[in-house]
């Protein structure tokens, strides 16, 4: 990791949640090298889950040192899946992504080129620097227990779990749900766009 992508370079607007569109992300890991990507928008607490299916040949092709990771969350697989998920968001909700220091996002430069989203990394051994995501990952373990093969859940299953989290009222949001908070923000963006183009 280089200094220009460390969390110390994160703008103040991210820390104080003044501006929407800054996310925190990580993986939850399961058995047999399975994983699910998790991304949480810091202001609305809106959660997105990234399906990481195993690559063709997993379990039948012998691992090759420095070769491709077929478990589903190698750098190339992760970049593609995360980019596909993040680019479904409006540009105003793709300002930055703070990630843990795992190898799965070692292709962060290519990810930024593809999506326009800068990636910042937490300091070593300090996962609490992306505490919103850590908290959400704890909630997700209700649905995806440790010591289970996470590859058994489909992309549709992940959407259903994300929907359950995003429709759960939160005290920090004045008892609105993350989905309501996000919808309200998108409506304000739409109104602002109409006002400036009208």
Protein Blocks (a to p, Z undefined) as FASTA:
>chain_A
ZZklgfklpcfklmnomaghiacddddddehhiacdddddfklopacdddddddehihka
ccdehiacfkopafklmmmmmmmmmmmpcfklmmbccddfbfklmmmmmmmmmnopacdd
ddehilklmmmlmmmmmmmmmmmcghiafklpcfklmmmmmmmmmmgccfkloopafklm
mmmmmmmmmmmmmmmmZZ
